[in-house]
């Protein structure tokens, strides 16, 4: 006796609601659910059968018959349908029809105690049995069962067993009565099987009892006995599969489910269980097929829709899965597994905001769910909302302190927020919980790396590699840790191991190129950077590093093209645009107007979208008040910019009329940093801040005049200036050209460097000072020696500029001069150590200059570099990007620079120095004049010797050698700018006039 066709067929799906109501005795609600299911699937055998049972329980025996007949006709191989139909006929007052039906069933092999009971009842109802006969007693038991009087059924059965202790049928009925009351039915069912060892259904029922107790081996044995007696017993095959699943014998379980479905194709529960089993076996395609078949039987099952979606997700079919999950959530809006799966699909479809919405719904349903907090935190990380993700992940960690995934994600967000100590603690806990997880050791290494604890990072990455020796990522990260310790050869080996493991690992090629750059193998570095870009055209830093390396090799046209290609891939790549402008300023064939236009294009791309958000400045318009002046740079360490600005700031900091602020955009700190910090009382380390955040900080500081010291060089913050955080903004020293930006009001310079005729090349107005910047000679500079030519008997020219400035036009001009001075030699200093000079030698040879006339000196320390001037009579300048600091170092060592002045600021730096010192004889404006002046000067050895001895005095006497004068000029320029702003006047070119002149009254007359 049973309320279902199969004890296991009501676990899940659309039938579940109906069965739950049915078991609870809420018959009207159950009937409504069954009818709704049959409206969609009128041939659903189980729903028909159970609706017939429900009508019988309500005494509506006539109404039950059509449903019993439908179930029986849909699946005549299901024995229970024969029994229920016959019993229904009996209860409906059709005993003869019931008798004929049950006799047919018994002839087909359904000769079970229950069938015998129904046959007896039918005979009794037809008047063939006395009231106290066994058949009449069985009919009474059936009526108690049908009416749901299970306690009375148990009592009556026990009473009958007292007189018939060997009745297998009665022991089976007792087992059913006990089961329906949730009592221990095992002993009764064992007795039933003992008395009727050939009853397949009895063995199956005993198997169910064993399985409900968790004694799966005994259950399997019982099902095996049932199947030996009745091989086509679909229910026993299905239940056997469930027991095998419980023991982890999944392949056998799948086979049992498939056998049950071969016998009974519409066995919906088994199709569902087959899908679950195949999914657990890692066969998502087969699992999906099983779930799809189950959905044909239960098309409105939210649970099945979710399971099918999960199988499709395992196959990477995220869009299809998302569609199914939307259907599932329409049916069950608060189904947490479906919400979780829908969030996963959205994440993989890059619909991160939608995913966050799903996870928020989970959190609303389960506010103390650690997983829900973690999932929402992950989604917010995808939206770059790391600050919002952190409290969620901390809460998840508190709710589930042993959750390795939570600790992993928490560590990642802490790492991204640069909370490295916290990230280290999170990853350490995770590795303690999962010590064999190489990924966690790798993440711990990255956290140590962020904290600049590179030796500990190295140890973690080595541990990760010990667990996964073929993992390309782990090799690459170990290489980065080694590179951070300047162990470049070891780092190179790691990156080569990484690309050996994964030939398409673009980041490893980028890092390999960085190692090769540090190992001074630039040509190999170029190849590696190009490979990285070929694999991943949008790889961050790859175009920058490639362009920089090509530029250093003098391959400027290629460097510019790399930048243009990168901007095609990502037009918003500001750093690449900066690099392109820097390279363009070195080209010899670019017109000033074209160079200016390129800088203006930068402003239109990056500044123009921000102009509408410029806000009025609330700075007090008092002309003579103390001015807050801010300096923004990434070069506040041992760098040329710091060397220029430091002596000026050391004077300016003592002025009572200014208050100085420093905004440092780098993490390197050295002795120069300390000196600069002492000169900038209001010091801000701003490298972690975004451009917008830095702009807000500057506004909060109330800066009146903000000075950029980088221009379009590395680590600039031009996009902060583009937000106009200060009422007045100026560019100074760091870049030999315009920023191109409307937000930059002034360019601090002097008349020697930028004559008024150059104004059309600048978006800024000129603020002329006594000198653009001072020059302080190195303390390592040796004394000036005698003119080498006096002893050598020949002129030695020298080049001290970067090798990437030596282009074809420069070599051609130098060679023409060397041909005009046949005995001359050329020393090329600052060459890459260990590099081949074959290309340079070949280019000079093509101009008729033999190898014997050339000597090469690799880069060295400052004293060694300055000492090389002892071998040189006259320095030769590069063009169009001339020397600056190199020219000044040469002057200090008594070596004048022969320069070809051009039409842009980079082409005039050396000329400005020389003209200021009264050395215009060394400044040419055409190639012919260059040759003429070069020939003349090389013939004036006595004058060169005399000048060599006096050049230090010339430099010291000029404004270039007097930082105090420049500091006064800078303060005067700032006050003049401020006066105009207070008066509401637009920026305009002006010159600071000092009462003390810092330059010589007249140039020397001997040249």
Residue pairs with C-beta under 8 A, 6 or more apart in sequence:
1 114
1 142
1 145
1 173
1 176
2 80
2 176
3 22
3 23
3 50
3 53
3 180
4 10
4 19
4 46
4 49
4 50
5 45
5 46
5 49
5 50
5 71
5 78
5 80
5 81
5 84
6 46
6 80
6 235
6 238
6 267
6 269
7 208
7 235
7 239
8 208
8 235
8 238
8 239
8 242
8 269
9 15
9 46
9 267
9 268
9 269
10 16
10 19
10 269
11 269
11 272
12 269
12 272
12 301
12 303
12 304
13 268
13 269
13 272
13 294
13 297
13 298
13 301
13 303
13 304
14 37
14 298
14 299
14 300
14 301
15 37
15 46
15 47
15 268
15 298
17 33
18 30
18 33
18 34
18 37
18 47
18 50
19 30
19 50
21 27
21 29
21 30
21 33
22 30
22 50
22 54
25 148
27 54
27 57
27 58
30 54
31 51
31 54
34 47
34 50
34 51
34 54
35 51
37 44
37 47
38 44
38 47
38 48
38 51
40 299
40 300
41 47
41 297
41 299
43 70
43 74
44 266
44 297
45 70
45 71
45 74
45 75
45 78
45 81
45 266
46 71
46 268
48 67
48 68
48 70
48 71
48 74
49 67
49 68
49 71
49 80
49 81
49 84
51 64
51 67
52 64
52 65
52 66
52 67
52 68
52 71
52 84
52 85
52 88
53 64
53 84
54 64
55 61
55 63
55 64
55 67
56 64
56 87
56 88
56 91
56 146
57 146
57 147
57 148
61 88
61 91
61 92
61 93
62 92
64 88
64 91
64 92
65 85
65 88
65 89
65 92
68 81
68 84
68 85
68 88
69 85
71 78
71 81
71 84
71 85
72 81
72 82
72 84
72 85
74 266
75 81
75 264
75 266
76 82
77 232
77 234
77 263
77 264
78 234
78 264
79 105
79 110
79 112
79 201
82 101
82 102
82 105
82 110
82 115
83 102
83 105
83 110
83 114
83 115
83 118
85 101
86 98
86 101
86 102
86 105
86 115
86 118
86 122
87 98
87 118
87 121
87 142
87 146
88 98
89 95
89 97
89 98
89 101
90 98
90 118
90 121
90 122
90 125
90 139
90 142
91 146
95 121
95 122
95 123
95 125
95 126
96 122
96 126
98 118
98 121
98 122
98 125
99 119
99 122
99 123
99 126
102 115
102 118
102 119
102 122
103 119
105 115
106 115
106 116
106 119
109 230
112 199
112 200
112 201
112 202
113 167
113 168
113 169
113 172
113 173
113 192
113 196
113 199
113 202
114 169
114 172
114 201
116 138
116 169
117 135
117 138
117 139
117 141
117 142
117 169
117 173
118 138
118 142
119 135
120 129
120 133
120 134
120 135
120 136
120 138
120 139
121 135
121 136
121 138
121 139
121 142
123 129
123 135
124 131
124 133
124 135
124 136
124 139
125 139
129 135
129 136
130 136
134 164
137 160
138 169
140 156
141 153
141 156
141 157
141 160
141 173
144 150
144 152
144 153
144 156
145 153
145 173
145 176
145 177
150 177
150 180
150 181
151 181
153 173
153 176
153 177
153 180
154 174
154 177
154 178
154 181
157 170
157 173
157 174
157 177
158 174
160 167
160 170
161 167
161 170
161 171
161 174
164 170
166 195
167 195
168 191
168 192
168 195
168 196
168 199
168 202
169 196
171 188
171 189
171 191
171 192
171 195
172 188
172 189
172 192
172 196
172 199
172 202
172 205
174 185
174 188
175 185
175 188
175 189
175 192
175 205
175 209
176 185
176 205
178 184
178 185
178 188
179 185
179 209
185 209
186 206
186 209
186 210
186 213
189 202
189 205
189 206
189 209
190 206
192 199
192 202
192 205
192 206
193 199
193 202
193 203
193 206
193 222
193 225
196 202
198 229
199 229
200 225
200 226
200 227
200 229
200 230
200 233
200 236
201 226
202 226
203 222
203 223
203 225
203 226
203 229
203 236
204 222
204 223
204 226
204 233
204 235
204 236
204 239
206 222
207 218
207 219
207 220
207 221
207 222
207 223
207 226
207 236
207 239
207 240
207 243
208 219
208 239
210 216
210 218
210 219
210 222
211 219
211 239
211 242
211 243
211 246
214 246
216 243
216 244
216 246
216 247
217 247
219 239
219 243
220 240
220 243
220 244
220 247
223 236
223 237
223 239
223 240
223 243
224 240
226 233
226 236
227 233
227 236
227 237
227 240
230 236
232 263
233 263
234 260
234 263
234 264
234 267
234 270
235 260
237 256
237 257
237 259
237 260
237 263
237 270
238 256
238 257
238 260
238 267
238 269
238 270
238 273
240 256
241 253
241 254
241 255
241 256
241 257
241 260
241 270
241 273
241 274
241 277
242 253
242 273
244 250
244 252
244 253
244 256
245 253
245 273
245 276
245 277
250 277
250 280
250 281
251 281
253 273
253 277
254 274
254 277
254 278
254 281
257 270
257 271
257 273
257 274
257 277
258 274
260 267
260 270
261 267
261 270
261 271
261 274
264 270
266 297
268 294
268 297
268 298
271 290
271 291
271 293
271 294
271 297
272 290
272 291
272 294
272 304
272 307
274 290
275 287
275 288
275 290
275 291
275 294
275 307
275 308
275 311
276 287
276 307
278 284
278 286
278 287
278 290
279 287
279 307
279 310
279 311
279 314
284 311
284 312
284 314
284 315
285 311
285 315
287 307
287 311
288 308
288 311
288 312
288 315
291 304
291 307
291 308
291 311
292 308
294 301
294 304
295 301
295 304
295 305
295 308
298 304
300 331
301 331
302 327
302 328
302 329
302 331
302 332
302 335
302 338
303 328
303 332
303 335
305 324
305 325
305 327
305 328
305 331
305 338
306 324
306 325
306 328
306 335
306 337
306 338
306 341
308 324
309 320
309 321
309 322
309 324
309 325
309 328
309 338
309 341
309 345
310 321
310 341
312 318
312 320
312 321
312 324
313 321
313 341
313 344
313 345
313 348
318 345
318 348
318 349
319 345
319 349
321 341
321 345
322 342
322 345
322 346
322 349
325 338
325 341
325 342
325 345
326 342
328 335
328 338
328 342
329 335
329 338
329 339
329 342
332 338
334 361
334 365
336 362
336 365
336 366
339 358
339 359
339 361
339 362
339 365
340 358
340 359
340 362
340 371
340 375
342 355
342 358
343 355
343 356
343 358
343 359
343 362
343 375
343 379
344 355
346 352
346 354
346 355
346 358
347 355
347 378
347 379
347 382
352 379
352 382
352 383
353 383
355 379
355 382
356 376
356 379
356 380
356 383
359 372
359 375
359 376
359 379
360 376
362 369
362 371
362 372
362 375
362 376
363 369
363 372
363 373
363 376
365 372
366 372
368 399
369 399
370 395
370 396
370 397
370 399
370 400
370 403
370 406
371 396
371 400
373 392
373 393
373 395
373 396
373 399
374 392
374 393
374 396
374 403
374 405
374 406
374 409
376 389
376 392
377 389
377 390
377 392
377 393
377 396
377 409
377 410
377 413
378 389
378 409
380 386
380 388
380 389
380 392
381 389
381 409
381 412
381 413
381 416
386 413
386 416
386 417
387 417
389 413
390 410
390 413
390 414
390 417
393 406
393 409
393 410
393 413
394 410
396 403
396 406
396 409
396 410
397 403
397 406
397 407
397 410
397 426
400 406
402 433
404 430
404 433
404 434
404 437
404 440
407 426
407 427
407 429
407 430
407 433
408 426
408 427
408 430
408 439
408 440
408 443
410 426
411 423
411 424
411 426
411 427
411 430
411 443
411 444
411 447
412 423
412 443
414 420
414 422
414 423
414 426
414 447
415 423
415 443
415 446
415 447
415 450
418 450
418 688
420 447
420 448
420 450
420 451
421 451
423 447
423 450
424 444
424 447
424 448
424 451
427 440
427 443
427 444
427 447
428 444
430 437
430 440
430 443
430 444
431 437
431 440
431 441
431 444
434 440
436 467
437 467
438 463
438 464
438 465
438 467
438 468
438 471
438 474
439 464
441 460
441 461
441 463
441 464
441 467
442 460
442 461
442 464
442 473
442 474
442 477
444 460
445 456
445 457
445 458
445 459
445 460
445 461
445 464
445 477
445 478
445 481
446 457
446 477
448 454
448 456
448 457
448 460
449 457
449 477
449 480
449 481
449 484
452 484
454 481
454 484
454 485
455 485
457 481
457 484
458 478
458 481
458 482
458 485
461 474
461 477
461 478
461 481
462 478
464 471
464 474
464 477
464 478
465 471
465 474
465 475
465 478
468 474
470 501
471 501
472 498
472 499
472 501
472 502
472 505
472 508
473 498
473 505
475 494
475 495
475 497
475 498
475 501
475 508
476 494
476 495
476 498
476 505
476 507
476 508
476 511
478 494
479 490
479 491
479 492
479 493
479 494
479 495
479 498
479 508
479 511
479 512
479 515
480 491
480 511
482 488
482 490
482 491
482 494
483 491
483 511
483 514
483 515
483 518
486 518
488 515
488 518
488 519
489 515
489 519
491 511
491 515
492 512
492 515
492 516
492 519
495 508
495 509
495 511
495 512
495 515
496 512
498 505
498 508
498 512
499 505
499 508
499 509
499 512
502 508
504 535
505 535
506 531
506 532
506 533
506 535
506 536
506 539
506 542
507 532
507 536
507 539
509 528
509 529
509 531
509 532
509 535
510 528
510 529
510 532
510 539
510 541
510 542
510 545
512 528
513 525
513 526
513 527
513 528
513 529
513 532
513 542
513 545
513 546
513 549
514 525
514 545
516 522
516 524
516 525
516 528
517 525
517 545
517 549
520 832
520 833
520 834
520 835
522 549
522 552
522 553
522 832
522 835
523 553
525 545
525 549
526 546
526 549
526 550
526 553
529 542
529 545
529 546
529 549
530 546
532 539
532 542
533 539
533 542
533 543
533 546
533 562
533 566
536 542
537 565
537 566
537 569
538 569
538 570
543 562
543 563
543 565
543 566
543 573
543 576
543 579
544 575
544 576
544 579
546 559
546 562
547 559
547 560
547 562
547 563
547 576
547 579
547 580
547 583
548 559
548 579
550 556
550 558
550 559
550 562
551 559
551 582
551 583
551 586
551 804
552 802
552 803
552 804
553 803
553 804
554 803
554 804
554 805
554 806
554 807
556 583
556 586
556 587
556 804
556 807
557 587
559 579
559 583
560 580
560 583
560 584
560 587
563 576
563 577
563 579
563 580
563 583
564 580
566 573
566 576
567 573
567 576
567 577
567 580
570 576
571 605
572 605
574 606
574 718
574 719
575 714
577 602
577 605
577 606
578 602
578 712
578 713
578 714
578 716
578 718
579 712
580 598
581 598
581 599
581 602
581 712
581 737
582 712
582 713
582 735
584 590
584 595
584 598
585 595
585 736
585 737
585 881
585 904
585 906
586 804
586 805
586 880
586 881
586 906
587 880
588 807
588 809
588 810
588 879
588 880
592 760
592 761
592 903
592 904
593 760
593 761
595 737
595 761
595 904
596 738
596 740
596 760
596 761
596 762
598 740
599 712
599 737
599 738
599 739
599 740
599 763
600 740
600 763
601 740
602 712
602 740
602 741
603 722
603 739
603 740
603 741
603 742
603 763
606 718
606 719
606 722
607 719
607 722
607 741
607 742
607 743
610 719
610 722
610 723
611 724
611 742
611 743
613 723
614 723
614 724
614 743
615 724
617 726
617 727
619 702
619 704
619 727
621 981
621 982
622 982
623 978
623 979
623 982
624 657
626 656
626 657
626 658
626 659
627 657
627 658
627 659
627 704
627 705
627 974
627 975
627 978
628 658
628 659
628 661
628 701
628 702
628 703
628 704
628 705
629 658
629 659
629 660
629 661
629 703
629 704
629 705
629 706
629 707
629 974
630 660
630 661
630 662
630 663
630 698
630 701
630 703
630 705
630 706
630 707
630 726
631 645
631 649
631 660
631 661
631 662
631 663
631 680
631 707
631 709
632 663
632 665
632 686
632 706
632 707
632 708
632 709
632 710
632 717
632 720
632 721
633 641
633 642
633 645
633 662
633 663
633 664
633 665
633 708
633 709
633 710
633 715
633 734
634 664
634 665
634 666
634 687
634 710
634 714
634 715
634 716
634 717
635 641
635 642
635 666
635 709
635 710
635 715
635 734
636 642
636 662
636 664
636 666
636 672
636 673
636 676
636 677
637 666
637 668
637 669
637 670
637 672
637 673
638 670
638 671
638 672
639 672
640 884
640 885
641 709
641 710
641 733
641 734
642 672
642 676
643 672
643 776
643 885
644 733
644 773
644 774
644 775
645 676
645 709
645 733
645 773
646 672
646 675
646 676
646 679
646 776
647 774
647 776
647 963
648 773
648 774
648 963
648 966
648 967
648 970
649 660
649 676
649 679
649 680
649 967
650 675
650 679
650 963
651 963
651 964
651 967
651 968
652 658
652 660
652 679
652 967
652 970
652 971
653 660
653 678
653 679
653 680
653 681
655 967
655 971
657 971
657 975
658 971
658 974
659 681
659 682
660 679
660 680
660 681
660 682
661 680
661 682
661 683
661 684
661 701
661 703
662 676
662 677
662 679
662 680
662 682
662 683
662 684
663 684
663 686
663 694
663 697
663 698
663 717
664 673
664 683
664 684
664 685
664 686
664 687
665 686
665 687
665 710
665 715
665 716
665 717
666 687
666 715
667 685
667 687
677 683
682 701
684 697
684 701
686 694
686 697
686 717
689 697
691 717
691 719
691 720
691 722
691 723
692 720
692 723
694 717
694 720
694 725
695 720
695 723
695 725
696 725
698 706
698 720
698 725
698 726
699 725
699 726
703 725
703 726
704 726
704 727
704 728
704 978
705 726
705 727
705 728
705 729
705 730
705 974
705 977
705 978
706 721
706 725
706 726
706 728
706 729
706 730
707 729
707 730
707 731
707 732
707 748
708 716
708 717
708 718
708 721
708 729
708 730
708 731
708 732
708 734
708 739
708 744
709 731
709 732
709 733
709 734
710 716
710 717
710 718
710 734
710 735
711 718
711 731
711 734
711 735
711 736
711 737
711 739
712 718
712 735
712 737
712 739
713 734
713 735
716 734
716 735
718 739
718 741
721 729
721 739
721 741
721 743
721 744
722 741
722 743
723 743
724 743
727 981
728 745
728 746
728 977
728 978
728 981
728 987
729 743
729 744
729 745
729 746
730 744
730 745
730 746
730 747
730 748
730 764
730 767
730 977
731 738
731 739
731 744
731 746
731 747
731 748
731 764
732 747
732 748
732 772
732 773
733 748
733 772
733 773
736 881
736 884
736 904
736 905
736 906
736 909
737 761
737 762
737 904
737 905
737 906
738 744
738 747
738 761
738 762
738 763
738 764
739 763
739 764
740 763
741 763
742 763
744 763
744 764
745 764
745 765
745 977
745 987
746 764
746 765
746 766
746 767
746 973
746 977
746 987
747 754
747 762
747 764
747 765
747 766
747 767
748 767
748 769
748 772
748 970
748 973
749 766
749 767
749 768
749 769
749 772
750 768
750 769
750 770
750 771
750 772
750 912
750 959
751 768
751 991
752 771
752 911
752 912
752 913
752 915
752 916
753 772
753 905
753 908
753 909
753 912
754 762
754 766
754 905
754 908
756 766
756 989
758 904
758 905
759 766
759 989
761 904
761 905
764 987
765 987
765 988
765 989
765 990
766 989
766 990
767 973
767 976
767 977
767 989
767 990
767 992
768 973
768 989
768 990
768 991
768 992
769 966
769 969
769 970
769 972
769 973
769 992
770 959
770 965
770 966
770 968
770 969
770 992
770 994
770 998
770 999
771 916
771 958
771 959
771 960
771 965
771 966
771 969
771 998
772 912
773 960
773 966
774 959
774 960
774 961
774 962
774 963
774 966
775 885
775 888
775 892
775 955
775 960
775 961
776 963
777 889
777 892
777 952
778 862
778 863
778 866
778 889
780 861
780 862
780 863
780 866
781 863
781 866
781 889
781 892
781 893
782 863
782 866
782 867
782 870
784 893
784 894
784 948
784 949
784 951
784 952
785 870
785 894
786 945
786 948
787 873
787 941
787 944
787 945
787 948
788 796
788 870
788 871
788 872
788 873
789 795
789 796
789 873
789 941
789 944
790 941
790 945
793 823
794 823
794 824
794 825
795 821
795 823
795 824
795 825
795 873
795 874
795 938
796 824
796 825
796 826
796 827
796 871
796 872
796 873
796 874
797 814
797 817
797 818
797 824
797 825
797 826
797 827
797 872
797 873
797 874
797 875
797 876
798 826
798 827
798 828
798 829
798 868
798 869
798 871
798 872
798 873
798 874
798 875
798 876
798 890
798 895
799 806
799 814
799 826
799 827
799 828
799 829
799 830
799 875
799 876
799 878
800 829
800 830
800 865
800 868
800 869
800 875
800 883
800 886
800 889
800 890
801 830
801 877
801 878
801 882
801 883
801 886
802 830
803 828
803 830
803 831
803 832
805 878
805 881
806 828
806 840
806 878
807 878
808 843
809 879
810 878
810 879
811 840
811 843
811 844
811 847
812 847
813 879
813 900
813 927
813 930
814 826
814 876
815 844
815 847
815 848
815 849
816 847
816 927
816 931
817 824
817 876
817 898
817 930
817 931
817 934
817 935
818 824
818 826
818 849
818 853
819 847
819 848
819 849
820 931
820 934
820 935
821 934
821 935
821 938
824 853
824 938
825 853
825 854
825 855
826 849
826 853
826 854
826 855
826 876
827 855
827 856
827 857
827 868
827 871
827 872
828 837
828 840
828 854
828 855
828 856
828 857
829 857
829 865
829 868
830 857
830 858
830 859
830 865
831 837
831 856
831 857
831 858
831 859
832 858
832 859
833 858
833 859
834 858
835 858
837 856
840 854
840 856
841 851
841 854
844 851
844 854
845 851
857 868
859 865
860 868
865 889
866 889
866 892
866 893
869 889
869 890
869 893
869 894
869 895
870 893
872 895
873 895
873 938
873 944
874 895
874 896
874 897
874 898
874 934
874 937
874 938
874 944
875 883
875 886
875 887
875 890
875 895
875 896
875 897
875 898
876 897
876 898
877 883
877 887
877 897
877 898
877 899
877 900
877 910
879 899
879 900
879 902
879 907
880 902
880 904
880 906
880 907
881 906
881 907
882 899
882 900
882 901
882 902
882 906
882 907
882 908
882 909
882 910
882 911
883 890
883 897
883 899
883 909
883 910
884 909
884 910
884 913
886 897
887 897
887 899
887 909
887 910
887 913
887 914
888 913
888 955
888 960
890 896
890 897
891 897
891 913
891 917
891 951
891 952
891 954
891 955
892 951
892 952
892 955
894 947
894 948
894 949
894 951
894 952
895 948
896 914
896 919
896 922
896 944
896 947
896 951
897 910
897 913
897 914
897 922
898 922
898 924
898 930
898 933
898 934
898 937
899 910
899 911
899 914
899 922
899 923
899 924
900 907
900 924
900 925
900 926
900 927
900 930
901 907
901 908
901 910
901 911
901 923
901 924
901 925
902 908
910 923
911 923
913 960
914 920
914 922
914 923
915 923
916 958
916 959
916 960
916 999
917 951
917 954
917 955
917 958
917 960
917 1000
917 1003
918 954
918 1000
918 1002
918 1003
918 1004
919 947
919 954
919 1003
919 1004
919 1007
920 1003
921 933
921 937
921 1007
922 933
922 937
924 930
924 932
924 933
937 944
937 1007
940 1007
943 1006
943 1007
946 1006
947 1004
947 1006
947 1007
950 1004
954 1000
954 1004
955 961
956 962
957 999
957 1000
958 998
958 999
958 1000
959 965
959 966
959 969
959 998
959 999
962 998
965 994
965 996
965 998
968 994
969 992
969 994
972 992
972 993
972 994
973 990
973 992
976 990
976 992
977 987
980 986
980 987
980 988
